[in-house]
């Protein structure tokens, strides 16, 4: 009898592959609400002009596929395309005019892309700060720490050209942001191209 109970407990206990890392902010519970997505680059970051738009597309795709927010409920800002100086008041105003429940602000603060000696061989890095704001209250709902959530992606070697390394950097950065908004399966939590901090490693060891 004890053996049977033990076996039943083993079968009912989720394996490591079935466990999830709980959402820090459960945006997935608000999937019927709309999100205003603003991605821009800070002055002096050296970011190539097409990178904010590429990152914005990656985040929008992840919000659709992982958080299950409908495409028509994701509004992407024109700040980056127009190279308009960023102001919080204008960002919030645009988000409210779009009737978005949340403003997801992502700022690229460090960027570097280096062409290696061989043709189409690159290395690079991208660091961004992200913040999710409730447009009704004007309060940040994620992260808890002031100043936003830092995400870092780096690729030491990519042999398939600029478009491939940019895809890897923006995909990794997007994943590191969006995974905080839904119960992310543990095996999928880490991105191969993210730069992991010691704190984040310790938090997710159990």
C-alpha positions as a Markdown table, in Angstrom:
| # | Residue | x | y | z |
|---|---|---|---|---|
| 1 | Unk | 0.0 | 0.0 | 0.0 |
| 2 | Unk | 2.8 | 2.4 | 0.9 |
| 3 | Unk | 4.5 | 1.5 | -2.4 |
| 4 | Unk | 1.3 | 2.3 | -4.3 |
| 5 | Unk | 1.0 | 5.7 | -2.6 |
| 6 | Unk | 4.6 | 6.5 | -3.3 |
| 7 | Unk | 4.2 | 5.6 | -6.9 |
| 8 | Unk | 1.0 | 7.7 | -7.1 |
| 9 | Unk | 2.7 | 10.6 | -5.5 |
| 10 | Unk | 5.6 | 10.3 | -8.0 |
| 11 | Unk | 3.2 | 10.3 | -10.9 |
| 12 | Unk | 1.2 | 13.3 | -9.6 |
| 13 | Unk | 4.3 | 15.3 | -8.8 |
| 14 | Unk | 5.2 | 17.4 | -11.8 |
| 15 | Unk | 8.6 | 16.7 | -13.3 |
| 16 | Unk | 11.2 | 19.5 | -13.7 |
| 17 | Unk | 10.2 | 19.8 | -17.4 |
| 18 | Unk | 6.6 | 20.5 | -16.4 |
| 19 | Unk | 7.3 | 23.1 | -13.7 |
| 20 | Unk | 6.9 | 26.8 | -14.4 |
| 21 | Unk | 8.5 | 29.9 | -13.2 |
| 22 | Unk | 5.6 | 32.1 | -11.9 |
| 23 | Unk | 4.9 | 35.4 | -13.6 |
| 24 | Unk | 6.3 | 38.4 | -11.8 |
| 25 | Unk | 3.4 | 40.4 | -13.2 |
| 26 | Unk | 0.6 | 38.2 | -14.6 |
| 27 | Unk | -0.1 | 40.2 | -17.8 |
| 28 | Unk | -1.5 | 36.9 | -19.2 |
| 29 | Unk | -4.5 | 37.4 | -16.9 |
| 30 | Unk | -5.2 | 40.7 | -18.7 |
| 31 | Unk | -4.8 | 39.3 | -22.2 |
| 32 | Unk | -8.1 | 40.9 | -23.3 |
| 33 | Unk | -6.6 | 44.3 | -22.5 |
| 34 | Unk | -4.4 | 46.3 | -24.8 |
| 35 | Unk | -0.7 | 47.1 | -24.6 |
| 36 | Unk | 1.0 | 50.2 | -26.0 |
| 37 | Unk | 4.6 | 49.1 | -26.9 |
| 38 | Unk | 7.3 | 51.8 | -27.1 |
| 39 | Unk | 10.9 | 50.8 | -27.9 |
| 40 | Unk | 13.5 | 53.5 | -28.3 |
| 41 | Unk | 17.3 | 53.9 | -27.9 |
| 42 | Unk | 18.9 | 56.3 | -25.4 |
| 43 | Unk | 21.2 | 59.1 | -26.7 |
| 44 | Unk | 24.8 | 57.9 | -26.9 |
| 45 | Unk | 23.9 | 54.2 | -27.0 |
| 46 | Unk | 25.2 | 53.9 | -30.5 |
| 47 | Unk | 22.2 | 51.8 | -31.6 |
| 48 | Unk | 21.7 | 51.2 | -35.3 |
| 49 | Unk | 18.5 | 52.9 | -36.6 |
| 50 | Unk | 16.7 | 49.6 | -37.4 |
| 51 | Unk | 17.3 | 47.9 | -34.1 |
| 52 | Unk | 14.5 | 49.5 | -32.0 |
| 53 | Unk | 12.0 | 48.5 | -34.6 |
| 54 | Unk | 13.4 | 44.9 | -34.8 |
| 55 | Unk | 13.2 | 44.6 | -31.0 |
| 56 | Unk | 9.6 | 46.0 | -31.0 |
| 57 | Unk | 8.6 | 43.4 | -33.5 |
| 58 | Unk | 10.2 | 40.6 | -31.5 |
| 59 | Unk | 8.4 | 41.8 | -28.3 |
| 60 | Unk | 5.0 | 42.1 | -30.1 |
| 61 | Unk | 5.4 | 38.6 | -31.4 |
| 62 | Unk | 6.2 | 37.2 | -28.0 |
| 63 | Unk | 3.3 | 39.0 | -26.4 |
| 64 | Unk | 1.0 | 37.4 | -29.0 |
| 65 | Unk | 2.5 | 33.9 | -28.8 |
| 66 | Unk | 3.4 | 33.6 | -25.2 |
| 67 | Unk | 1.1 | 36.0 | -23.3 |
| 68 | Unk | -1.8 | 35.4 | -25.8 |
| 69 | Unk | -2.5 | 39.1 | -26.3 |
| 70 | Unk | -4.3 | 39.5 | -29.6 |
| 71 | Unk | -2.4 | 41.3 | -32.4 |
| 72 | Unk | -5.0 | 44.0 | -32.6 |
| 73 | Unk | -4.5 | 44.8 | -28.9 |
| 74 | Unk | -0.8 | 45.6 | -29.3 |
| 75 | Unk | 0.0 | 49.1 | -30.5 |
| 76 | Unk | 3.6 | 49.8 | -31.5 |
| 77 | Unk | 4.8 | 53.4 | -31.1 |
| 78 | Unk | 6.3 | 55.5 | -33.8 |
| 79 | Unk | 8.8 | 57.1 | -31.5 |
| 80 | Unk | 11.7 | 55.1 | -32.9 |
| 81 | Unk | 10.8 | 55.4 | -36.5 |
| 82 | Unk | 10.3 | 59.2 | -36.3 |
| 83 | Unk | 13.4 | 59.6 | -34.1 |
| 84 | Unk | 11.3 | 61.9 | -31.9 |
| 85 | Unk | 12.9 | 62.8 | -28.5 |
| 86 | Unk | 11.3 | 60.7 | -25.8 |
| 87 | Unk | 9.1 | 62.2 | -23.1 |
| 88 | Unk | 7.1 | 60.3 | -20.5 |
| 89 | Unk | 4.1 | 62.7 | -20.8 |
| 90 | Unk | 3.8 | 62.2 | -24.6 |
| 91 | Unk | 4.3 | 58.4 | -24.2 |
| 92 | Unk | 1.5 | 58.2 | -21.6 |
| 93 | Unk | -0.7 | 60.5 | -23.7 |
| 94 | Unk | -0.3 | 58.4 | -26.8 |
| 95 | Unk | -1.0 | 55.2 | -24.8 |
| 96 | Unk | -4.2 | 56.6 | -23.4 |
| 97 | Unk | -5.3 | 58.0 | -26.8 |
| 98 | Unk | -4.9 | 54.4 | -28.1 |
| 99 | Unk | -7.0 | 53.3 | -25.1 |
| 100 | Unk | -4.3 | 50.9 | -24.0 |
| 101 | Unk | -4.5 | 49.5 | -20.5 |
| 102 | Unk | -0.7 | 49.2 | -20.2 |
| 103 | Unk | 2.4 | 51.0 | -21.5 |
| 104 | Unk | 5.4 | 48.8 | -22.0 |
| 105 | Unk | 8.4 | 51.0 | -22.3 |
| 106 | Unk | 11.8 | 49.5 | -23.5 |
| 107 | Unk | 14.9 | 51.6 | -23.8 |
| 108 | Unk | 18.1 | 50.3 | -25.4 |
| 109 | Unk | 20.9 | 51.7 | -23.3 |
| 110 | Unk | 23.9 | 49.9 | -24.6 |
| 111 | Unk | 24.5 | 48.4 | -28.1 |
| 112 | Unk | 27.5 | 47.2 | -29.9 |
| 113 | Unk | 27.9 | 45.3 | -33.2 |
| 114 | Unk | 31.4 | 44.3 | -34.4 |
| 115 | Unk | 32.2 | 42.9 | -37.8 |
| 116 | Unk | 35.0 | 40.4 | -37.5 |
| 117 | Unk | 37.7 | 40.0 | -40.1 |
| 118 | Unk | 35.9 | 37.1 | -41.9 |
| 119 | Unk | 33.0 | 38.0 | -44.2 |
| 120 | Unk | 29.6 | 37.9 | -42.5 |
| 121 | Unk | 31.1 | 37.1 | -39.1 |
| 122 | Unk | 29.9 | 39.2 | -36.2 |
| 123 | Unk | 29.9 | 39.6 | -32.4 |
| 124 | Unk | 27.6 | 42.0 | -30.5 |
| 125 | Unk | 25.7 | 42.9 | -27.3 |
| 126 | Unk | 22.5 | 44.7 | -26.4 |
| 127 | Unk | 21.3 | 46.0 | -23.0 |
| 128 | Unk | 17.9 | 47.3 | -22.4 |
| 129 | Unk | 15.8 | 48.7 | -19.6 |
| 130 | Unk | 12.1 | 47.8 | -19.5 |
| 131 | Unk | 9.1 | 49.1 | -17.5 |
| 132 | Unk | 5.4 | 48.2 | -17.6 |
| 133 | Unk | 3.0 | 51.0 | -16.6 |
| 134 | Unk | -0.7 | 51.0 | -15.8 |
| 135 | Unk | -2.1 | 53.8 | -17.9 |
| 136 | Unk | -5.1 | 54.4 | -15.7 |
| 137 | Unk | -3.2 | 54.9 | -12.5 |
| 138 | Unk | 0.1 | 56.1 | -14.0 |
| 139 | Unk | 1.9 | 53.6 | -11.7 |
| 140 | Unk | 4.6 | 51.0 | -12.7 |
| 141 | Unk | 3.3 | 47.5 | -12.2 |
| 142 | Unk | 6.6 | 45.8 | -13.2 |
| 143 | Unk | 9.3 | 45.5 | -12.0 |
| 144 | Unk | 9.1 | 46.2 | -8.3 |
| 145 | Unk | 12.5 | 47.9 | -8.3 |
| 146 | Unk | 12.7 | 51.5 | -9.4 |
| 147 | Unk | 14.5 | 52.3 | -12.6 |
| 148 | Unk | 13.1 | 49.4 | -14.6 |
| 149 | Unk | 14.3 | 45.8 | -15.3 |
| 150 | Unk | 17.7 | 45.4 | -17.0 |
| 151 | Unk | 18.0 | 42.7 | -19.7 |
| 152 | Unk | 21.3 | 41.9 | -21.4 |
| 153 | Unk | 22.0 | 39.8 | -24.5 |
| 154 | Unk | 25.3 | 39.0 | -26.0 |
| 155 | Unk | 26.6 | 36.9 | -28.9 |
| 156 | Unk | 30.3 | 36.1 | -29.0 |
| 157 | Unk | 30.3 | 34.7 | -32.5 |
| 158 | Unk | 27.9 | 34.6 | -35.4 |
| 159 | Unk | 28.9 | 33.4 | -38.8 |
| 160 | Unk | 25.6 | 34.1 | -40.7 |
| 161 | Unk | 25.7 | 37.8 | -41.1 |
| 162 | Unk | 24.2 | 40.9 | -39.5 |
| 163 | Unk | 20.6 | 40.0 | -39.8 |
| 164 | Unk | 21.1 | 36.7 | -38.0 |
| 165 | Unk | 23.0 | 38.3 | -35.1 |
| 166 | Unk | 20.4 | 41.0 | -34.8 |
| 167 | Unk | 17.7 | 38.4 | -34.7 |
| 168 | Unk | 19.5 | 36.6 | -31.9 |
| 169 | Unk | 20.1 | 39.7 | -29.8 |
| 170 | Unk | 16.5 | 41.1 | -30.2 |
| 171 | Unk | 14.9 | 37.7 | -29.7 |
| 172 | Unk | 16.9 | 37.1 | -26.5 |
| 173 | Unk | 16.1 | 40.5 | -25.1 |
| 174 | Unk | 12.5 | 40.2 | -25.9 |
| 175 | Unk | 12.2 | 36.8 | -24.2 |
| 176 | Unk | 13.9 | 38.1 | -21.1 |
| 177 | Unk | 11.2 | 40.8 | -20.8 |
| 178 | Unk | 8.1 | 38.8 | -21.8 |
| 179 | Unk | 8.9 | 35.7 | -19.7 |
| 180 | Unk | 8.1 | 37.9 | -16.6 |
| 181 | Unk | 4.4 | 38.2 | -17.8 |
| 182 | Unk | 3.3 | 34.6 | -17.9 |
| 183 | Unk | 4.1 | 31.3 | -16.1 |
| 184 | Unk | 7.1 | 30.3 | -18.2 |
| 185 | Unk | 8.0 | 26.6 | -18.4 |
| 186 | Unk | 11.3 | 26.1 | -16.6 |
| 187 | Unk | 13.1 | 24.5 | -19.6 |
| 188 | Unk | 12.2 | 27.6 | -21.7 |
| 189 | Unk | 13.0 | 30.2 | -19.1 |
| 190 | Unk | 16.6 | 30.9 | -20.0 |
| 191 | Unk | 17.7 | 32.2 | -23.4 |
| 192 | Unk | 21.0 | 30.9 | -24.7 |
| 193 | Unk | 22.1 | 34.4 | -25.6 |
| 194 | Unk | 21.2 | 36.2 | -22.4 |
| 195 | Unk | 23.8 | 37.4 | -20.0 |
| 196 | Unk | 22.8 | 35.9 | -16.7 |
| 197 | Unk | 23.3 | 37.7 | -13.4 |
| 198 | Unk | 24.3 | 35.9 | -10.2 |
| 199 | Unk | 21.0 | 37.1 | -8.5 |
| 200 | Unk | 18.9 | 35.7 | -11.3 |
| 201 | Unk | 20.7 | 32.4 | -11.2 |
| 202 | Unk | 20.2 | 32.1 | -7.5 |
| 203 | Unk | 16.5 | 33.0 | -7.7 |
| 204 | Unk | 15.7 | 30.2 | -10.2 |
| 205 | Unk | 17.8 | 27.4 | -8.8 |
| 206 | Unk | 15.0 | 25.8 | -6.9 |
